[in-house]
Amino acid sequence: MPQLNPAPWFAILVFTWFIFITFIPPKVLAHTFPNTPTSQAIEKPKTEPWDWPWV
């Protein structure tokens, strides 16, 4: 049963993970966002309670 022979599949697995670990992270980490996040106001706006008309 040739599918039980791990020799070629283990090499393919190791080589694939080597490619993922070597090339993918620098591309992901080099990504920049077009808009810089702005800080929110520290004070929360005051909200008025709303009366339900059917209560």
Gaussian input, Z-matrix of N, CA and C with variables (Angstrom, degrees):
# hf/3-21g

backbone

0 1
 N
 C     1     B1
 C     2     B2     1     A1
 N     3     B3     2     A2     1     D1
 C     4     B4     3     A3     2     D2
 C     5     B5     4     A4     3     D3
 N     6     B6     5     A5     4     D4
 C     7     B7     6     A6     5     D5
 C     8     B8     7     A7     6     D6
 N     9     B9     8     A8     7     D7
 C    10    B10     9     A9     8     D8
 C    11    B11    10    A10     9     D9
 N    12    B12    11    A11    10    D10
 C    13    B13    12    A12    11    D11
 C    14    B14    13    A13    12    D12
 N    15    B15    14    A14    13    D13
 C    16    B16    15    A15    14    D14
 C    17    B17    16    A16    15    D15
 N    18    B18    17    A17    16    D16
 C    19    B19    18    A18    17    D17
 C    20    B20    19    A19    18    D18
 N    21    B21    20    A20    19    D19
 C    22    B22    21    A21    20    D20
 C    23    B23    22    A22    21    D21
 N    24    B24    23    A23    22    D22
 C    25    B25    24    A24    23    D23
 C    26    B26    25    A25    24    D24
 N    27    B27    26    A26    25    D25
 C    28    B28    27    A27    26    D26
 C    29    B29    28    A28    27    D27
 N    30    B30    29    A29    28    D28
 C    31    B31    30    A30    29    D29
 C    32    B32    31    A31    30    D30
 N    33    B33    32    A32    31    D31
 C    34    B34    33    A33    32    D32
 C    35    B35    34    A34    33    D33
 N    36    B36    35    A35    34    D34
 C    37    B37    36    A36    35    D35
 C    38    B38    37    A37    36    D36
 N    39    B39    38    A38    37    D37
 C    40    B40    39    A39    38    D38
 C    41    B41    40    A40    39    D39
 N    42    B42    41    A41    40    D40
 C    43    B43    42    A42    41    D41
 C    44    B44    43    A43    42    D42
 N    45    B45    44    A44    43    D43
 C    46    B46    45    A45    44    D44
 C    47    B47    46    A46    45    D45
 N    48    B48    47    A47    46    D46
 C    49    B49    48    A48    47    D47
 C    50    B50    49    A49    48    D48
 N    51    B51    50    A50    49    D49
 C    52    B52    51    A51    50    D50
 C    53    B53    52    A52    51    D51
 N    54    B54    53    A53    52    D52
 C    55    B55    54    A54    53    D53
 C    56    B56    55    A55    54    D54
 N    57    B57    56    A56    55    D55
 C    58    B58    57    A57    56    D56
 C    59    B59    58    A58    57    D57
 N    60    B60    59    A59    58    D58
 C    61    B61    60    A60    59    D59
 C    62    B62    61    A61    60    D60
 N    63    B63    62    A62    61    D61
 C    64    B64    63    A63    62    D62
 C    65    B65    64    A64    63    D63
 N    66    B66    65    A65    64    D64
 C    67    B67    66    A66    65    D65
 C    68    B68    67    A67    66    D66
 N    69    B69    68    A68    67    D67
 C    70    B70    69    A69    68    D68
 C    71    B71    70    A70    69    D69
 N    72    B72    71    A71    70    D70
 C    73    B73    72    A72    71    D71
 C    74    B74    73    A73    72    D72
 N    75    B75    74    A74    73    D73
 C    76    B76    75    A75    74    D74
 C    77    B77    76    A76    75    D75
 N    78    B78    77    A77    76    D76
 C    79    B79    78    A78    77    D77
 C    80    B80    79    A79    78    D78
 N    81    B81    80    A80    79    D79
 C    82    B82    81    A81    80    D80
 C    83    B83    82    A82    81    D81
 N    84    B84    83    A83    82    D82
 C    85    B85    84    A84    83    D83
 C    86    B86    85    A85    84    D84
 N    87    B87    86    A86    85    D85
 C    88    B88    87    A87    86    D86
 C    89    B89    88    A88    87    D87
 N    90    B90    89    A89    88    D88
 C    91    B91    90    A90    89    D89
 C    92    B92    91    A91    90    D90
 N    93    B93    92    A92    91    D91
 C    94    B94    93    A93    92    D92
 C    95    B95    94    A94    93    D93
 N    96    B96    95    A95    94    D94
 C    97    B97    96    A96    95    D95
 C    98    B98    97    A97    96    D96
 N    99    B99    98    A98    97    D97
 C   100   B100    99    A99    98    D98
 C   101   B101   100   A100    99    D99
 N   102   B102   101   A101   100   D100
 C   103   B103   102   A102   101   D101
 C   104   B104   103   A103   102   D102
 N   105   B105   104   A104   103   D103
 C   106   B106   105   A105   104   D104
 C   107   B107   106   A106   105   D105
 N   108   B108   107   A107   106   D106
 C   109   B109   108   A108   107   D107
 C   110   B110   109   A109   108   D108
 N   111   B111   110   A110   109   D109
 C   112   B112   111   A111   110   D110
 C   113   B113   112   A112   111   D111
 N   114   B114   113   A113   112   D112
 C   115   B115   114   A114   113   D113
 C   116   B116   115   A115   114   D114
 N   117   B117   116   A116   115   D115
 C   118   B118   117   A117   116   D116
 C   119   B119   118   A118   117   D117
 N   120   B120   119   A119   118   D118
 C   121   B121   120   A120   119   D119
 C   122   B122   121   A121   120   D120
 N   123   B123   122   A122   121   D121
 C   124   B124   123   A123   122   D122
 C   125   B125   124   A124   123   D123
 N   126   B126   125   A125   124   D124
 C   127   B127   126   A126   125   D125
 C   128   B128   127   A127   126   D126
 N   129   B129   128   A128   127   D127
 C   130   B130   129   A129   128   D128
 C   131   B131   130   A130   129   D129
 N   132   B132   131   A131   130   D130
 C   133   B133   132   A132   131   D131
 C   134   B134   133   A133   132   D132
 N   135   B135   134   A134   133   D133
 C   136   B136   135   A135   134   D134
 C   137   B137   136   A136   135   D135
 N   138   B138   137   A137   136   D136
 C   139   B139   138   A138   137   D137
 C   140   B140   139   A139   138   D138
 N   141   B141   140   A140   139   D139
 C   142   B142   141   A141   140   D140
 C   143   B143   142   A142   141   D141
 N   144   B144   143   A143   142   D142
 C   145   B145   144   A144   143   D143
 C   146   B146   145   A145   144   D144
 N   147   B147   146   A146   145   D145
 C   148   B148   147   A147   146   D146
 C   149   B149   148   A148   147   D147
 N   150   B150   149   A149   148   D148
 C   151   B151   150   A150   149   D149
 C   152   B152   151   A151   150   D150
 N   153   B153   152   A152   151   D151
 C   154   B154   153   A153   152   D152
 C   155   B155   154   A154   153   D153
 N   156   B156   155   A155   154   D154
 C   157   B157   156   A156   155   D155
 C   158   B158   157   A157   156   D156
 N   159   B159   158   A158   157   D157
 C   160   B160   159   A159   158   D158
 C   161   B161   160   A160   159   D159
 N   162   B162   161   A161   160   D160
 C   163   B163   162   A162   161   D161
 C   164   B164   163   A163   162   D162

   B1=1.4547
   B2=1.5271
   B3=1.2942
   B4=1.4656
   B5=1.5351
   B6=1.3274
   B7=1.4601
   B8=1.5249
   B9=1.3415
   B10=1.4485
   B11=1.5214
   B12=1.3099
   B13=1.4578
   B14=1.5275
   B15=1.3549
   B16=1.4635
   B17=1.5254
   B18=1.2960
   B19=1.4591
   B20=1.5307
   B21=1.3354
   B22=1.4749
   B23=1.5248
   B24=1.3258
   B25=1.4589
   B26=1.5180
   B27=1.3211
   B28=1.4610
   B29=1.5315
   B30=1.3165
   B31=1.4638
   B32=1.5278
   B33=1.3269
   B34=1.4625
   B35=1.5223
   B36=1.3294
   B37=1.4635
   B38=1.5254
   B39=1.3276
   B40=1.4633
   B41=1.5223
   B42=1.3031
   B43=1.4657
   B44=1.5279
   B45=1.3296
   B46=1.4594
   B47=1.5167
   B48=1.3405
   B49=1.4599
   B50=1.5176
   B51=1.3152
   B52=1.4612
   B53=1.5277
   B54=1.3143
   B55=1.4747
   B56=1.5245
   B57=1.3376
   B58=1.4616
   B59=1.5194
   B60=1.3186
   B61=1.4652
   B62=1.5273
   B63=1.3217
   B64=1.4615
   B65=1.5215
   B66=1.3217
   B67=1.4577
   B68=1.5221
   B69=1.3044
   B70=1.4607
   B71=1.5360
   B72=1.3478
   B73=1.4784
   B74=1.5310
   B75=1.3263
   B76=1.4675
   B77=1.5303
   B78=1.3203
   B79=1.4615
   B80=1.5230
   B81=1.3213
   B82=1.4611
   B83=1.5278
   B84=1.3268
   B85=1.4582
   B86=1.5228
   B87=1.3210
   B88=1.4585
   B89=1.5277
   B90=1.3200
   B91=1.4574
   B92=1.5157
   B93=1.3177
   B94=1.4613
   B95=1.5196
   B96=1.3035
   B97=1.4517
   B98=1.5234
   B99=1.3247
   B100=1.4657
   B101=1.5312
   B102=1.3115
   B103=1.4574
   B104=1.5212
   B105=1.3175
   B106=1.4550
   B107=1.5222
   B108=1.3138
   B109=1.4626
   B110=1.5248
   B111=1.3201
   B112=1.4573
   B113=1.5187
   B114=1.3227
   B115=1.4547
   B116=1.5262
   B117=1.3098
   B118=1.4560
   B119=1.5185
   B120=1.3288
   B121=1.4568
   B122=1.5260
   B123=1.3232
   B124=1.4630
   B125=1.5304
   B126=1.3337
   B127=1.4627
   B128=1.5197
   B129=1.3058
   B130=1.4543
   B131=1.5257
   B132=1.3023
   B133=1.4664
   B134=1.5262
   B135=1.3246
   B136=1.4570
   B137=1.5271
   B138=1.2992
   B139=1.4568
   B140=1.5225
   B141=1.2980
   B142=1.4650
   B143=1.5282
   B144=1.3260
   B145=1.4685
   B146=1.5285
   B147=1.3009
   B148=1.4559
   B149=1.5162
   B150=1.3061
   B151=1.4642
   B152=1.5045
   B153=1.3333
   B154=1.4366
   B155=1.5310
   B156=1.3052
   B157=1.4742
   B158=1.5440
   B159=1.3155
   B160=1.4622
   B161=1.5173
   B162=1.3474
   B163=1.4681
   B164=1.5052
   A1=108.70
   A2=117.80
   A3=120.22
   A4=113.31
   A5=118.80
   A6=118.76
   A7=112.47
   A8=118.48
   A9=121.52
   A10=112.56
   A11=117.79
   A12=121.56
   A13=108.47
   A14=119.02
   A15=120.23
   A16=114.40
   A17=118.50
   A18=120.01
   A19=113.31
   A20=121.63
   A21=117.79
   A22=112.41
   A23=117.84
   A24=119.63
   A25=111.91
   A26=117.62
   A27=119.85
   A28=110.58
   A29=116.65
   A30=120.13
   A31=110.75
   A32=116.94
   A33=120.83
   A34=110.02
   A35=117.83
   A36=121.85
   A37=111.60
   A38=116.75
   A39=120.46
   A40=110.67
   A41=117.81
   A42=121.32
   A43=110.94
   A44=116.81
   A45=120.40
   A46=111.27
   A47=117.53
   A48=120.17
   A49=111.72
   A50=117.61
   A51=120.68
   A52=110.64
   A53=116.37
   A54=120.34
   A55=110.15
   A56=117.58
   A57=120.64
   A58=111.90
   A59=117.05
   A60=120.46
   A61=111.41
   A62=117.74
   A63=120.73
   A64=113.05
   A65=118.12
   A66=120.52
   A67=114.93
   A68=118.22
   A69=120.39
   A70=113.10
   A71=121.13
   A72=119.59
   A73=114.88
   A74=121.71
   A75=118.35
   A76=112.75
   A77=117.18
   A78=119.51
   A79=111.16
   A80=116.57
   A81=120.18
   A82=110.33
   A83=117.19
   A84=120.58
   A85=112.66
   A86=118.44
   A87=121.47
   A88=112.15
   A89=117.56
   A90=121.04
   A91=110.04
   A92=116.60
   A93=121.18
   A94=108.98
   A95=115.50
   A96=120.56
   A97=109.30
   A98=118.56
   A99=119.98
   A100=112.75
   A101=118.11
   A102=121.12
   A103=109.21
   A104=116.02
   A105=118.79
   A106=108.48
   A107=117.75
   A108=119.40
   A109=111.01
   A110=116.02
   A111=120.81
   A112=108.78
   A113=115.52
   A114=119.50
   A115=109.70
   A116=115.24
   A117=120.94
   A118=109.37
   A119=115.59
   A120=120.15
   A121=109.53
   A122=116.10
   A123=119.99
   A124=110.14
   A125=116.73
   A126=120.13
   A127=110.12
   A128=115.45
   A129=119.39
   A130=108.52
   A131=117.58
   A132=118.57
   A133=110.55
   A134=114.93
   A135=119.62
   A136=108.50
   A137=115.32
   A138=120.15
   A139=109.20
   A140=115.21
   A141=121.57
   A142=108.92
   A143=117.91
   A144=118.71
   A145=110.27
   A146=114.54
   A147=119.20
   A148=108.39
   A149=116.43
   A150=121.43
   A151=109.38
   A152=115.25
   A153=120.19
   A154=108.30
   A155=118.50
   A156=120.08
   A157=113.29
   A158=119.01
   A159=119.93
   A160=112.19
   A161=118.40
   A162=120.00
   A163=110.46
   D1=102.79
   D2=-174.01
   D3=-69.08
   D4=-22.62
   D5=-178.31
   D6=-71.70
   D7=-12.03
   D8=177.47
   D9=-88.66
   D10=-4.54
   D11=179.18
   D12=-80.84
   D13=112.35
   D14=-175.52
   D15=-81.69
   D16=-6.62
   D17=-172.40
   D18=-59.20
   D19=-54.71
   D20=-177.58
   D21=-72.85
   D22=-32.97
   D23=-175.68
   D24=-74.46
   D25=-33.32
   D26=177.13
   D27=-67.03
   D28=-39.32
   D29=178.18
   D30=-65.33
   D31=-40.24
   D32=177.51
   D33=-64.58
   D34=-42.56
   D35=178.28
   D36=-60.92
   D37=-47.20
   D38=-179.27
   D39=-64.75
   D40=-43.02
   D41=-179.39
   D42=-65.42
   D43=-40.01
   D44=178.82
   D45=-64.17
   D46=-46.10
   D47=178.22
   D48=-65.64
   D49=-33.66
   D50=175.85
   D51=-61.62
   D52=-42.54
   D53=177.49
   D54=-64.51
   D55=-45.46
   D56=179.73
   D57=-60.55
   D58=-43.95
   D59=-176.45
   D60=-74.36
   D61=-27.02
   D62=-176.52
   D63=-86.42
   D64=-44.50
   D65=-170.66
   D66=-101.21
   D67=-32.10
   D68=-174.37
   D69=-72.51
   D70=-49.07
   D71=-176.47
   D72=-57.68
   D73=-42.67
   D74=178.11
   D75=-62.12
   D76=-35.25
   D77=178.72
   D78=-68.11
   D79=-38.81
   D80=179.79
   D81=-71.22
   D82=-42.48
   D83=-178.37
   D84=-71.61
   D85=-20.56
   D86=178.42
   D87=-81.90
   D88=-4.64
   D89=-179.46
   D90=-67.68
   D91=133.52
   D92=176.96
   D93=-118.98
   D94=146.85
   D95=178.97
   D96=-87.61
   D97=140.11
   D98=-178.20
   D99=-70.63
   D100=-27.29
   D101=-178.51
   D102=-118.24
   D103=132.85
   D104=176.70
   D105=-82.38
   D106=139.11
   D107=-179.59
   D108=-68.74
   D109=140.42
   D110=178.35
   D111=-100.65
   D112=149.62
   D113=-179.25
   D114=-77.58
   D115=143.42
   D116=178.79
   D117=-81.72
   D118=159.09
   D119=177.30
   D120=-67.25
   D121=143.18
   D122=-178.52
   D123=-73.37
   D124=-40.09
   D125=-179.50
   D126=-79.00
   D127=134.54
   D128=176.95
   D129=-84.29
   D130=142.68
   D131=178.64
   D132=-66.98
   D133=143.76
   D134=-179.58
   D135=-77.96
   D136=128.56
   D137=-179.86
   D138=-106.95
   D139=143.42
   D140=178.64
   D141=-94.73
   D142=139.62
   D143=175.83
   D144=-67.63
   D145=147.24
   D146=-176.74
   D147=-112.88
   D148=127.08
   D149=179.77
   D150=-83.96
   D151=130.69
   D152=178.21
   D153=-78.16
   D154=128.76
   D155=-175.24
   D156=-70.15
   D157=-21.58
   D158=-176.15
   D159=-97.46
   D160=4.64
   D161=-179.89
   D162=-94.28

